[in-house]
């Protein structure tokens, strides 16, 4: 059999294995009384969100706060009342209107008619009287807007209605032609799941309290999703040990090396799937500067597996010369690495990247975890797309899927108070790091690096985890082929537990990695700042832990106490007890 035939057979066998892989198993255990009365152009559930600018309009912002807040879990929305409706909704192409039939006046409905003239997509969510008489204003909009109804008005009704709009809940009531399926995360905290959520919460609370008491981290956010349903979501502690700012679930954390699988790897998956790159081609093929060096013949696949023999870590910040870093911005120093800390221009291009390319290479094939691997993959991606990686991943994934906070250099997009501080850096930047990447090399590269630099909330990571469990689909749109997800997340190395970019559960039970009860199907990654995401296809589970264990200085107590692993085991124990 020739080499081509062997390769074809291998691909065929892999495709067959993929075909038998576990698909997402959404299980709706919540009674959703929402009815879809008219679905204009199949607007509900909403699909890709990158071209959708959403305004939510209600008669009373306070009264409809649960409705608005639930919608905000899925997308960036602006909320208004009807007082200045025309001017405030001018720049939005989708208008979600919520109200009881008593609150929605004829005048409000006439405003909506004007929006139809202006080619807005209107989704009318009305509460009460679904089975009673037809409202007198119904003919004003009937058949011209997407309309949903709920037979009562309460906080539960508002949340269920909002989830129905985005596909967080399937619509199973009413006309069979207007029923929908779940396509996004469901925020019902384990309702009807059959799991003892209260007992699990007590276990996780105790572990979190221990972590804070032992100063493993000042605060943390923990989240778990099973079968597409958020079964646990809670914030603990405070931003820092001064206890002034309580941690909340939508705080933004420095993900550290979770950036590898949630930032760089999906870009590489996309490029490989589109045949823009070939994982068996070499660094020298894609990178001119690598052609004449010791890395020219190293394949991208080997790089992703951390088997390229690269140096694990180069402490670039220790090599700075007088004048390279200064406290004020100037024409020559515009790379901001922290508050009041500016690096000289093009330091990454002129110093760091050449040093990485010229660094020593050990024998290829042995597993040596190296940050240089993902610096390389970022360079390959940017040379092939001609787009900065931070913008490219927003285009192909984050914006379409509804990952609202995920991205690099968060201080350019969010207020400081939303971002969890990390280390009080006394050796390099001489300041508390607030919204600037903890990793020194990533900071010196302008905050965007292949191995670090990504910031996110737990909710955004949960969306990404569900995409992976769905084998590439989310919100009714496919972003990756199932075979692509299976390839990158499955064990691909003969010498380590690794997938392509992804880390995986260790087969040695003595290592208890990522936890005692984790199974061999689990994949994900940890981050140096005290973060992790683990995805378990067998149990249709995503587990997320975000903390700032490096505050105020680096400490190993989070690992020594096995905080992340013990919390994951508490979740597994709850699942096993329910069987």
N, C-alpha and C positions, 0 to 999 in steps of 0.2 A: 504494500500500500504506500503510495507516494505521500509527501509531506502535506500537499494540498488536501488530499482525501482525509488524512488524519485530522487536519484542522477542521474540515467540514463536518466530520463525524463528531468531533468534540463540541462544536457549536450546536449541532442537532441534539446531542445528549443534554447539553446545558439548557436548551430551549424546552425540552421535555420536562426537565426538573423544575424549571420556572413555571411551566403550565400547571404543575401540581402544587405550587407554593400556596401558602395561606393568603387569602384575600381578606380585606377588611370586613368585619362583621358588626355593622351597626345594629344595635339592639335597642329598640325604643320601648322603654318600660314606663313611660309617662303618658297619662291620658291628655291628649291635646285636642281641645274642642274647637280649635280654629277651623274655619271653613274657607276655602278659596272659591269665592262666588263668581269671579270673572278674571281670567288670566290673559290680559292683553299681550299678544305676541310672546307668550310664555315667559313673562318677566320674572315670575316667582317659581322657584327660589332664584335669587340673584346669582349670577355667574361670576365671571372675571370682574375684578374690581378696579383694574388699573385705568379704565376709561370712564369710570362711574364717579361722578361728583355728587354726593348725597347731602340733601338738606332734610332734616326732620322737623316737621311743623305740627304743633299741637295748640289747642286753645289755652292751655295753662302748663307752663314748663314744670312747675312743682308737682301738680297733680299727676302728670304723665312721666315723672322722673324714672320709674322702673322701666318703662317702655324705651325711653331714650338711652338709659344706661345699658340695657341689654343690646340694643342696636350697636352701641359703641364698642362692644366686645368683638364685633365682626369687621368693622370698617371705620375709617375716618368719616365722621359725620358732623355737620354743624346743626345746632338746634335753635329754633326760633318759635315765637308765637305768631299770631296773625297781625300784630299791630303794624308792622312794616313789611308785610309779606312780599309785595312786588319787588321792592328794592333789595331785600335780603336774599331772595331766592334767584336773583338774576343770573348769577354765575354757576348755578347748579343744573345738571341735566336730569337728575333723578330726585323726586320729591316724595318722601314718605310722610303721609298725613295720618295722625292718630287721634281718635276722639270718640266719645260716646255720641249717640244720636241726639242727645239733648244739648251737648256742647257745640256740635258742629252746626253753625247757623247757615241760612241761605246765602248770606253775604260771603261767608267763607267759601262756600261751594262755587259762587260766581268767580272768586279769585282763582280757584282751581281751573275753571273753564278758560280763563285767560292764559294760564300756564299751558293748557293744551294747544292754544293758538300759537304759543311760543315754543312748541315742539318739545315740551318737557315730558319725561316719563313719570307718571303719577301712580303711586301705590297707596290706595286708601284703606286704612285699617280702622274699622268701626266696631264698637263694642255695644252689646245689648240688642234685644229684639230681633234676633235672626229669624225666629219662627213666628213673629208677629206680623203686624201690618207693614206694608212697604212705606218707608219714610217719604214724606211729601217732596223732599228734594232729590230723591233717587233719579227721576228722569233727567235731571240736569247733567248727570255724569254717567248714567247707565250705559254700558257697552263701550265707553271711551277711556276708562281707566281700569287698571288692575284693582280688584276689590277683594278684601278679606274681611271676615266677620267673626266675632266671638260672642257667645250668648250671655256673657256676664262681664262685669268690670271689677277687677281686683289686681293686686300686684302679680299674682300668678297668671292671670289673663294677659296682662301687659307683657310679661316676660315670654310667655308662650307665643303670643302673636309676633313679637320681635324675632324670636328664634325661627318661626315659620317663614318669615320673609327671606331669611338667609339660608334656609335649609338646615338649621340646627335641629329642628324637629320636623318629622314627616307630617304632612297633612293627610289624615286618614278619615276625616268626617266629611259629610256632605256628598255632593255629586261625584260619582266615581271617576268621571272624566277629568275632574280638577284635583285629583289627589297627587301628592308629591312624595318623594323619598328624602331621607336625610342625606345631606351632602357635606355638612360641616359639623364642627364640634357642638355638642349639646351641653348646656350649662345647667344641670339639674342636681349636681352634687350627690349622685348615687341614688336618687329617688327611684324606688321600685327595682333596684338592681339585685336585691337578694343578699347584698353584702352588709355586714355589721359595721356600718360607717362610724358609729359612735365609739365602738371599741377600738377600731383602727385609729381614730382621731386621738383617743387617750394615749395610745402607744406613741404616736408621732409627736404629740405634745410633750410627753416626758423626755423623749430624745432631744427635742428642740430645746427644752428648758435646760437639759444637761449641757448641751453645746454652748449655750449662752452663759450659763453659770461657770463653766470651765474655761470660758474665753476662747473657745474654738472659732467663734465668729460672733459679732455683735447682733446680727440679724440674718434672716433667711426667708425665702419663699419656697414652698413645697407644693407640687402639683402632680396629680395622677389622673390619667384618662384611661378608661377601659371601655372597649366596644363603642368608641366614639362619644362616650358620656364622661364629662368631668366628674369624677367621684370624690376628689379631694383638691382643695385649693385654699391655702392659708399662709399668711405672713406672720413672722415672729420677730420679736426684738426690735431693735432700732438701727438706724443707719450707722451710728458710731457708739462708742461706749459712754459718751456723755448723755445718752438717752433723751436727746431733745427731739429727734424726728423719728416717729414710729415707722417701721417698715410696712408697706402696703403692697397688695398683690400686683399693682401695675408699676412698681418701681423698675427701673432699668439697671441691669447689671453688666459688668465687664465679663464676657464669657470665656476669655482666655482661649485655651486650645479647643474648646467646643467650636470656635471659629473654623477649625479645620474641616469639620463635617457639615456645619450649617452655613458656611460662607463659601469657601473655596471648592469643596467637593461637589456641591450641586452645580457649580459652573462647569467643572470638568465633566460631570455626568452629561450635562446638556451638550457640550462640545463633542464628546465622544459619540453620543447618540445621533447627532446631526452629521457625523463623519467629518467634522472640521478638524479633529485630531484623531490620531490612532495611538492607543496606549502602548503598542509594541514598537512605535517609532521612537527615536532617540532625542535626547536633549540637543545634540548637535544638529539634528534635522530642523528643529524649531527655533533654536537660539543661535544667532550668528556668533555671539561672544563665547559660546561653549564649544564651537567647532574645533578650535586648536588646543583645547585643554584636556585635562584628565577625566572629564565628564562627558565627552562628546558621544560616546557609544552607550551611555546608560539609558535604558528605556524608561518611558514615563510610568509604565506599570511597576517597575522596580522602585522608582521614586515614591509612588503612592503607598507601596508596601513597607517603606522605611528599610529597604534592603539594598540601597545604593552605596552604602559605606560612607555616608557623609558624616562630618563632625556633628555631634549632637547639638552643640550650642556655641555660639561665638559672642562673648560679652563686648559688643561694639562700644558701649558707653564707657567702658574702662580705657578705651584707646583715644578718647577725645583729647585734642590739643588745646592749649590756651587760645581763646578767641573763637573756638568752634561753637560754644554755647554762650548766650548772653541773656540778660533779664528783660530786654526790650526788643521790640520788633524794629527791623531796619531793612533797607533795600537788599542787604546781603544776608539777612537772617529772618526768614519768613516761615520756616517750618516750626509750627508751635507744638511743642512736646508736652506742655503743661501750662498752667497759669504762670505768667512771668518767666517763661523759659522758652527760648527760641534758638533753634539749631540753624547753622549756616546752610544756605540753599544747596540743593542737589547733593547732600551728603550721602544719601542712599545710593544714588546713581554713580557717584564718583568714587566712593570709598567702600560702602558696605557690599554692594552687589559684586564688584570685582573681587573683593576678598573672599566672598562665598564661592565664586567660580574658580578661584585659584587655591582653595583649601584642599587639604589632603583627602584622599579617598582610600578607604580600607577595602579589602576583598569584597566584591559584590555577592550578595546572597544571604549574608547573615543579617539578622534583625537588629538594627541600631536606630532607636527612635531619635529623629532629628528634625529640628525646626526648619533647617535648610530645605527639606523636601517640599514643604508647602510654599516657601519663597519661590522655589523653582516653578511650581505649578501655577502660581499667580502670574509669573513672567510669561509662561507659555500661553496662558489664557489671554493676556493683554496683547501679546504680539499677534495672536490669531484673530482677535475681535476688533482690535484698534479702539477699544473702549476700556476705561479704568474698571477694574474688577468690582469695586464698590458700587458703581453705577450699573454695571451689567447684571449683577445678581438682583438688583432692584427691578430691572426691566423684565427679566425672564421669570422671576419667582415672587419676590417679596410683595411688590405692589399688586400683581394680579391675584395673589392668594389671600391677601388681607393681613400680612405681617406688618403691622403699623409702626412698630418701634425698631425692629431689627435693622441694623446698619452700622456703619463705621462713623467715627467722629461725632458722637451724639450731641456734643455741646453746640454744634452748628444747627441742630434741629430741635433741641429740647431745653427747657429751663434746667438750671443746675440742680434744683431741689428734687427733680425726678430721678436723678442718676445717683446710684449708691457709691460713696467714696471708697477707694481702695487704700493703698499704702500711703503712709506719711513718708515720702521718699527723702531720705536724708543723705543719700550718696550721689545721686545723679541730678535730679531736678529740684531738690531742696524745697519741696512743697507737698501738701496733701493733694493727692491725685483725685480730682473730681470731674469725671467725664472724659478723661484722657487715658488711653490704654495703659494698663499696668506694665505690660511687657516692654522692656526698654528698646529692643530692636524694632518692634512694630511702631513705637512712638517715633523713633528716628527715621522710619520710612514714611512718615506723614500720617500715621494712624491707621493705615491700610496695609495689611500684610497677609500672606497666605496662611500663616499659622496662628495669628492673633489679631485683635482689633475690633472684633464684632461685639456689639452690645445688643441686649434684647430684654424684654420681659419674659416671664415664664409662659404667658399665654401665646406669644409668638412662637416660642419653641414647641409648645404643644401642637400648634397648627402644623408645623414642619414634621413633628413626630407622626401626626395622623396622616399626612401626605405619604410618609414612608410606609406606614401600616397599610395604606390604601394602594401600595405599590405604584405610586406616581400620580394618583388622581386626588383632587380635592375641589370642593365647591362646584362639582359637576363638570370640571375641566381636567383634561389629562395634561400633565406637565412632563412626565417621564414614562417611557415604556416600562411595563412590569419587569421585563428582562434586565433593563438597565439598573433598576433598584435592587433586584436580586443579585446581580453581578457585584455591585459595589459593597453591598452589606453582608454578603456571605463570606465564609472563610476562603481566602484566595492564596494563602501562603503555606509553604511546606515547612517553614521554620518558625512560624509564630502563629498567634491566634487571629491576626489581622485580616480585615477585608481591605478594599481599595479606599484608602482614606479613613474608613471607619475602624474603630476599635471594636472588640467583641468580648464576650464572656470568656474567661479562662477555663480551659478544659480540666485543669488541675483543681479538684475540689478543696484542697488545702489552702489555696490562695484566696478563696472566697471572694472572687472578683467578678462582677461588681458587688455581689452579696452572696450570702450562704445559699440562698434558695433560687438564685438566678439559673436559668437553663441555657443550654448550648445555642439556642436560637437568638439570644439577646445580642443587640449591637448598639453602639452609641459612642460616647466619649466623655472624658472628664476635662476640667479646666483648672489651671494652676491657682486661680483666684478663689477656688472653692465652689465649683459648679459641676453639673453633669446633666446629661440626658441619656436615658437608656430606653430602648424600644424593644418590646417583646412580642413578636408575631404569634407565638404559641398562645399567649394569654390576651392578645390584642390590647396590650398595655403600653402606655408611655409614662415614664417617671422622670420628673424634672426637679432638680435641687439647685437653687441659686443662693450664693452667699458671698461675703467679702472677707474670707478667712485671713487675708493678707493685711487686714487693718488691725491696729495701726502699723504693725510690723508683721513680717511673714512668720506664721506659726504652723506647726504640723499637727496640732491637736485635733483638727477635723478628721484627719486620716487615722491618727493614733486611737481615737475613740470610735472610729468606724461609723461616724454619724450618718453619712450618705447611704452606706450599705445597710445599716440597721433599719433606717426608715424604709428602704425598699423591701427588706424582709418583712416589716410590719404589714406592708401592702400584700405581699405574697401570702402571709399567714391568713390574712382576711379572705383572700381569694380561695385558699385551700380549705378553710373552715366552711365555706359556702357550698363546697362540692357535695 
